[in-house]
Amino acid sequence: MNKKSKILVSGILLGLLLVLASRNVQAATASPSIKKVNNVCVGFAAGGGTRLVGQYEFSGSWYQFSKNGDVEYGQQKGANGNWYLFNRSSGKMMYGQQKDAGHWYLFNRKSGIMTYGLVKDTNGKNYYFNPTSGVMMYGKQSLNGNDYYFSSTSGALEKTVVLPKYNWHYDATEGADSGHASDVHFPQFIYLTSKKAGTRTYSSNDVYYAYNDTAFNFNVQLQADAKSADYANEQARLAWSNTQNKETLAVANAKAKVTADQTKINEATALVHQANVDVTADEQHNLDITSDAKLLSQYQSALTSAQNTYNTGNIAYQKSVSSLNTLNNQGTDYVHLSYTVTLTNSNKTATVKFVETTRKNGSNTVKNISRSVTLYVK
């Protein structure tokens, strides 16, 4: 290769190197980056012009950027509504148990999301983090009716005291008086045996006697409310039934009278017809019609009277039928008793709210009754 050829090849190679170098520079500036602007770390999208907003990953670490593109630090709420912790120096997302502003927290070891409630960490130990703030809790904590004890130093669960379940209740019905048990419902609270088992039979054992005695007295009160409603139900149904029987009899009597009045009309009509025949015969034979005419007049008066009596009786009959139909369409009067049970004060206090519905003449009236007691296993 002569000197001119060597110079030509060297020029081509130098050109290729410059092109490759230019491409590497472009690739370097084509990725998102974090730069300082006025001494504030700011995230920029590829190309360096648009500021980043939200969470982005850089070199294996996640960051969160404000609406202005600034790197955010400390506890921050993400766009998904969850809370995260970003290192207060570097801005990197933190994971696992972290101490921040004097309190310990747990952040999901994969997503970084703040954790709440009773959680088993990767070390196999259980911890409790405040359901609202996420702060690690210590000492005695009451959860779902049970007592949990967490270390005063590490926060790890040390022991659990499971109380026997109480304030169980079941539905009962009362129909001794009315005979309609489905109309009156009331709750009864289960008693505890000495071995923490539930029973519907009163137990005066030495372990839970205080709870059982309180439950017994409350049950008696609730049953008394039910018996009162059931008695009122009996009286309402009985009164309605008596009214129905009375109106049914009234319809039967009115119908019988209308039938009898119709018979009298038929009889008077026949007599009028016969009297007309007699008067006509007298006239044809030039006989004196005075006697037969007088009878005709009497029979006509009797027919008019029978028709008037029938009309009056038929009106009364139609009214009694309408009254009975209205009564039957409205249905029987009754008293219904329903209830709801609400447990408050960590399930220690039971409140029974009765709704007593009285139906009379097709209309309902409602009365609310509230009973409350503290049933607590000590």
Secondary structure per residue as TSV (DSSP state, phi and psi in degrees):
chain	resnum	aa	ss	phi	psi
A	1	M	-	360.0	129.0
A	2	N	-	-79.2	175.3
A	3	K	H	-65.1	-38.5
A	4	K	H	-65.7	-40.2
A	5	S	H	-64.7	-40.8
A	6	K	H	-61.9	-41.1
A	7	I	H	-63.9	-39.1
A	8	L	H	-64.6	-45.3
A	9	V	H	-64.2	-43.5
A	10	S	H	-59.9	-38.2
A	11	G	H	-66.2	-40.3
A	12	I	H	-64.3	-44.8
A	13	L	H	-63.4	-40.3
A	14	L	H	-63.4	-38.4
A	15	G	H	-63.9	-43.3
A	16	L	H	-62.4	-41.3
A	17	L	H	-61.9	-41.6
A	18	L	H	-64.4	-39.6
A	19	V	H	-63.5	-45.6
A	20	L	H	-63.5	-41.4
A	21	A	H	-62.2	-41.0
A	22	S	H	-62.7	-40.9
A	23	R	H	-65.0	-38.6
A	24	N	H	-64.7	-38.3
A	25	V	H	-65.0	-42.1
A	26	Q	H	-63.9	-40.1
A	27	A	H	-64.3	-37.4
A	28	A	H	-66.3	-35.6
A	29	T	H	-89.1	-2.3
A	30	A	T	-86.6	-6.0
A	31	S	S	-98.0	152.9
A	32	P	-	-59.6	154.0
A	33	S	E	-149.4	159.8
A	34	I	E	-114.0	123.3
A	35	K	E	-130.3	157.8
A	36	K	E	-90.4	127.1
A	37	V	E	-124.9	116.4
A	38	N	T	53.8	43.3
A	39	N	T	67.2	17.5
A	40	V	E	-120.1	131.1
A	41	C	E	-73.3	126.3
A	42	V	E	-128.8	140.2
A	43	G	E	-94.4	134.8
A	44	F	E	-121.6	143.7
A	45	A	-	-73.9	174.0
A	46	A	T	-55.8	133.4
A	47	G	T	100.1	-18.9
A	48	G	S	83.1	6.5
A	49	G	-	-98.6	-50.2
A	50	T	S	-86.4	134.4
A	51	R	B	-79.7	143.7
A	52	L	-	-80.4	145.9
A	53	V	-	-133.7	131.2
A	54	G	E	100.9	-158.2
A	55	Q	E	-99.4	133.0
A	56	Y	E	-140.2	153.6
A	57	E	E	-103.4	132.1
A	58	F	E	-130.2	119.5
A	59	S	T	51.3	42.8
A	60	G	T	86.1	-3.1
A	61	S	E	-118.6	143.8
A	62	W	E	-98.4	142.6
A	63	Y	E	-129.4	162.6
A	64	Q	E	-126.4	134.2
A	65	F	E	-114.8	139.6
A	66	S	-	-72.0	178.9
A	67	K	T	-64.6	-17.7
A	68	N	T	-93.7	-2.0
A	69	G	S	90.8	0.8
A	70	D	B	-74.4	143.3
A	71	V	B	-65.1	132.7
A	72	E	-	-101.4	149.8
A	73	Y	-	-128.3	158.6
A	74	G	E	74.6	-156.1
A	75	Q	E	-78.6	125.3
A	76	Q	E	-135.9	146.2
A	77	K	E	-92.1	127.8
A	78	G	-	-81.8	172.0
A	79	A	T	-63.1	-24.0
A	80	N	T	-84.3	2.1
A	81	G	S	90.4	-6.7
A	82	N	-	-89.2	156.9
A	83	W	E	-99.8	144.7
A	84	Y	E	-133.2	166.0
A	85	L	E	-121.8	126.9
A	86	F	E	-115.7	131.3
A	87	N	-	-46.9	128.6
A	88	R	T	-70.7	-7.0
A	89	S	T	-106.6	-51.3
A	90	S	T	-94.1	-22.9
A	91	G	-	85.9	2.0
A	92	K	-	-74.4	142.9
A	93	M	B	-63.9	139.0
A	94	M	-	-106.8	155.3
A	95	Y	-	-134.7	161.5
A	96	G	E	72.4	-160.1
A	97	Q	E	-76.7	126.3
A	98	Q	E	-135.8	140.8
A	99	K	E	-96.7	124.1
A	100	D	E	-139.8	129.3
A	101	A	T	52.6	38.3
A	102	G	T	86.9	0.0
A	103	H	E	-127.9	152.3
A	104	W	E	-94.6	142.7
A	105	Y	E	-134.4	166.5
A	106	L	E	-125.1	124.9
A	107	F	E	-114.3	133.1
A	108	N	-	-47.5	131.6
A	109	R	T	-73.9	-5.0
A	110	K	T	-113.4	-48.1
A	111	S	T	-93.7	-20.9
A	112	G	-	82.6	2.3
A	113	I	-	-72.8	139.2
A	114	M	B	-63.9	138.9
A	115	T	-	-104.6	146.2
A	116	Y	-	-128.7	160.4
A	117	G	E	78.9	-161.6
A	118	L	E	-82.4	119.6
A	119	V	E	-133.9	140.7
A	120	K	E	-97.6	117.0
A	121	D	-	-84.2	176.3
A	122	T	T	-66.5	-17.0
A	123	N	T	-82.9	3.7
A	124	G	S	85.4	-1.8
A	125	K	-	-99.7	152.2
A	126	N	E	-98.1	141.5
A	127	Y	E	-133.7	160.5
A	128	Y	E	-125.0	123.7
A	129	F	E	-114.5	132.0
A	130	N	-	-47.2	128.3
A	131	P	T	-62.1	-17.8
A	132	T	T	-103.3	-49.6
A	133	S	T	-95.5	-20.9
A	134	G	-	82.8	2.2
A	135	V	-	-71.4	137.6
A	136	M	B	-63.9	136.1
A	137	M	-	-106.5	155.6
A	138	Y	-	-131.0	164.6
A	139	G	E	71.7	-153.8
A	140	K	E	-77.7	129.5
A	141	Q	E	-133.6	130.6
A	142	S	E	-95.7	118.1
A	143	L	E	-129.7	123.1
A	144	N	T	54.1	38.1
A	145	G	T	82.8	0.3
A	146	N	E	-116.2	154.9
A	147	D	E	-101.7	126.9
A	148	Y	E	-115.0	141.2
A	149	Y	E	-119.1	119.8
A	150	F	E	-111.3	143.7
A	151	S	-	-54.1	137.4
A	152	S	T	-74.9	-9.8
A	153	T	T	-110.5	-53.5
A	154	S	T	-91.5	-20.1
A	155	G	-	82.6	-2.0
A	156	A	-	-73.5	146.0
A	157	L	E	-65.0	130.1
A	158	E	E	-103.4	-42.3
A	159	K	E	-159.0	160.3
A	160	T	E	-127.2	131.9
A	161	V	E	-110.1	108.5
A	162	V	-	-92.0	113.6
A	163	L	-	-78.0	152.7
A	164	P	-	-64.1	144.2
A	165	K	-	-68.3	135.8
A	166	Y	-	-138.8	177.0
A	167	N	-	64.3	23.8
A	168	W	-	-68.0	144.2
A	169	H	E	-142.9	159.1
A	170	Y	E	-137.2	158.1
A	171	D	E	-81.0	134.6
A	172	A	E	-126.9	157.9
A	173	T	E	-126.5	154.9
A	174	E	-	-129.4	122.9
A	175	G	-	-149.8	23.7
A	176	A	T	-61.9	-38.5
A	177	D	T	-89.3	-51.3
A	178	S	T	-78.4	-25.0
A	179	G	S	78.3	8.9
A	180	H	-	-123.4	80.7
A	181	A	G	-64.7	-26.4
A	182	S	G	-72.8	-10.4
A	183	D	G	-81.9	-28.5
A	184	V	B	-124.3	115.1
A	185	H	E	-119.1	145.0
A	186	F	E	-153.4	153.6
A	187	P	E	-89.6	152.9
A	188	Q	E	-130.3	140.3
A	189	F	E	-98.7	136.2
A	190	I	-	-74.7	145.3
A	191	Y	E	-91.7	166.8
A	192	L	E	-113.0	136.2
A	193	T	-	-82.4	171.8
A	194	S	T	-65.6	-14.9
A	195	K	T	-104.0	22.3
A	196	K	S	72.3	6.7
A	197	A	-	-82.4	153.1
A	198	G	E	-89.2	145.2
A	199	T	E	-147.4	146.0
A	200	R	S	-86.1	-6.5
A	201	T	S	-98.1	132.2
A	202	Y	-	-56.8	131.9
A	203	S	-	-125.0	120.7
A	204	S	-	-99.5	44.2
A	205	N	-	-70.1	162.6
A	206	D	S	-75.8	-18.2
A	207	V	S	-79.8	-48.5
A	208	Y	S	-120.4	34.7
A	209	Y	H	-63.1	-39.3
A	210	A	H	-64.1	-45.3
A	211	Y	H	-63.3	-47.3
A	212	N	H	-64.5	-38.7
A	213	D	H	-65.5	-41.9
A	214	T	H	-64.7	-43.1
A	215	A	H	-63.3	-39.1
A	216	F	H	-62.3	-48.6
A	217	N	H	-62.8	-37.9
A	218	F	H	-67.7	-41.4
A	219	N	H	-60.7	-39.8
A	220	V	H	-62.6	-42.1
A	221	Q	H	-62.5	-45.8
A	222	L	H	-64.1	-39.4
A	223	Q	H	-68.1	-34.9
A	224	A	H	-63.9	-40.0
A	225	D	H	-60.9	-41.1
A	226	A	H	-67.2	-42.1
A	227	K	H	-63.6	-38.8
A	228	S	H	-62.7	-44.2
A	229	A	H	-66.1	-38.1
A	230	D	H	-66.3	-39.7
A	231	Y	H	-64.6	-43.2
A	232	A	H	-62.7	-36.2
A	233	N	H	-63.6	-42.6
A	234	E	H	-60.7	-46.7
A	235	Q	H	-64.2	-40.0
A	236	A	H	-65.9	-45.0
A	237	R	H	-67.1	-40.1
A	238	L	H	-65.1	-43.8
A	239	A	H	-62.8	-42.0
A	240	W	H	-65.0	-41.5
A	241	S	H	-63.5	-40.8
A	242	N	H	-63.4	-40.9
A	243	T	H	-64.2	-42.2
A	244	Q	H	-61.5	-44.5
A	245	N	H	-62.3	-42.5
A	246	K	H	-63.5	-42.9
A	247	E	H	-73.5	-31.9
A	248	T	H	-64.1	-42.4
A	249	L	H	-64.9	-39.0
A	250	A	H	-62.2	-40.0
A	251	V	H	-64.1	-43.9
A	252	A	H	-62.7	-43.9
A	253	N	H	-65.8	-42.3
A	254	A	H	-65.0	-37.7
A	255	K	H	-67.2	-41.1
A	256	A	H	-62.4	-40.1
A	257	K	H	-66.4	-42.6
A	258	V	H	-62.0	-38.8
A	259	T	H	-64.4	-43.3
A	260	A	H	-65.0	-40.3
A	261	D	H	-65.2	-35.6
A	262	Q	H	-65.5	-36.7
A	263	T	H	-63.6	-42.3
A	264	K	H	-63.9	-37.0
A	265	I	H	-63.1	-42.4
A	266	N	H	-63.0	-42.0
A	267	E	H	-65.5	-44.7
A	268	A	H	-65.6	-35.3
A	269	T	H	-64.0	-41.4
A	270	A	H	-63.6	-40.8
A	271	L	H	-66.6	-40.7
A	272	V	H	-62.0	-42.8
A	273	H	H	-60.6	-44.8
A	274	Q	H	-66.2	-39.7
A	275	A	H	-63.8	-38.4
A	276	N	H	-62.1	-40.7
A	277	V	H	-61.7	-43.5
A	278	D	H	-65.3	-43.0
A	279	V	H	-63.7	-42.7
A	280	T	H	-61.7	-40.8
A	281	A	H	-65.7	-40.6
A	282	D	H	-61.3	-41.2
A	283	E	H	-67.3	-38.9
A	284	Q	H	-66.2	-29.9
A	285	H	T	-104.2	16.1
A	286	N	T	52.7	40.1
A	287	L	-	-97.9	164.8
A	288	D	-	-71.3	123.8
A	289	I	-	-98.0	3.3
A	290	T	H	-56.8	-48.7
A	291	S	H	-65.9	-46.4
A	292	D	H	-69.5	-33.7
A	293	A	H	-65.8	-38.3
A	294	K	H	-63.1	-43.5
A	295	L	H	-62.8	-40.7
A	296	L	H	-59.6	-43.7
A	297	S	H	-62.6	-41.2
A	298	Q	H	-64.5	-42.4
A	299	Y	H	-67.5	-37.3
A	300	Q	H	-64.3	-39.6
A	301	S	H	-63.8	-41.3
A	302	A	H	-64.9	-38.7
A	303	L	H	-65.2	-43.2
A	304	T	H	-61.7	-43.1
A	305	S	H	-63.3	-41.3
A	306	A	H	-65.4	-38.9
A	307	Q	H	-65.7	-42.3
A	308	N	H	-63.1	-43.3
A	309	T	H	-62.7	-40.5
A	310	Y	H	-63.0	-45.0
A	311	N	H	-61.2	-43.6
A	312	T	H	-63.7	-44.3
A	313	G	H	-65.9	-36.3
A	314	N	H	-68.3	-37.1
A	315	I	H	-62.0	-44.2
A	316	A	H	-63.6	-38.1
A	317	Y	H	-64.3	-46.2
A	318	Q	H	-62.3	-39.0
A	319	K	H	-64.5	-42.0
A	320	S	H	-67.7	-36.3
A	321	V	H	-65.2	-43.9
A	322	S	H	-62.7	-41.1
A	323	S	H	-64.5	-41.4
A	324	L	H	-67.3	-40.4
A	325	N	H	-63.4	-41.1
A	326	T	H	-62.1	-44.1
A	327	L	H	-60.7	-45.9
A	328	N	H	-68.0	-36.4
A	329	N	H	-68.1	-36.0
A	330	Q	H	-68.8	-29.1
A	331	G	-	83.7	172.3
A	332	T	-	-65.8	148.5
A	333	D	-	-73.2	152.3
A	334	Y	E	-162.0	173.7
A	335	V	E	-131.2	121.2
A	336	H	E	-108.3	144.6
A	337	L	E	-129.3	119.9
A	338	S	E	-124.1	173.9
A	339	Y	E	-158.5	163.0
A	340	T	E	-131.8	149.2
A	341	V	E	-116.9	128.1
A	342	T	E	-120.8	131.2
A	343	L	E	-108.4	126.2
A	344	T	E	-130.7	-176.2
A	345	N	T	55.9	51.1
A	346	S	T	56.2	41.9
A	347	N	T	67.2	15.1
A	348	K	T	-86.4	-30.5
A	349	T	E	-106.4	126.0
A	350	A	E	-107.6	129.9
A	351	T	E	-120.8	124.1
A	352	V	E	-106.6	121.9
A	353	K	E	-110.2	109.9
A	354	F	E	-86.1	145.0
A	355	V	E	-122.3	111.0
A	356	E	E	-102.2	114.7
A	357	T	E	-106.4	119.6
A	358	T	E	-108.9	123.0
A	359	R	E	-106.9	126.0
A	360	K	E	-144.7	127.6
A	361	N	T	54.7	37.0
A	362	G	T	83.7	1.0
A	363	S	E	-119.1	149.2
A	364	N	E	-108.4	140.3
A	365	T	E	-123.6	143.0
A	366	V	E	-120.5	135.0
A	367	K	E	-124.4	133.0
A	368	N	E	-102.5	134.9
A	369	I	E	-128.2	130.7
A	370	S	E	-119.9	131.6
A	371	R	E	-126.8	136.8
A	372	S	E	-140.5	145.9
A	373	V	E	-154.6	152.3
A	374	T	E	-99.0	113.5
A	375	L	-	-110.6	102.0
A	376	Y	-	-130.2	128.8
A	377	V	-	-85.2	115.0
A	378	K	-	-89.7	360.0
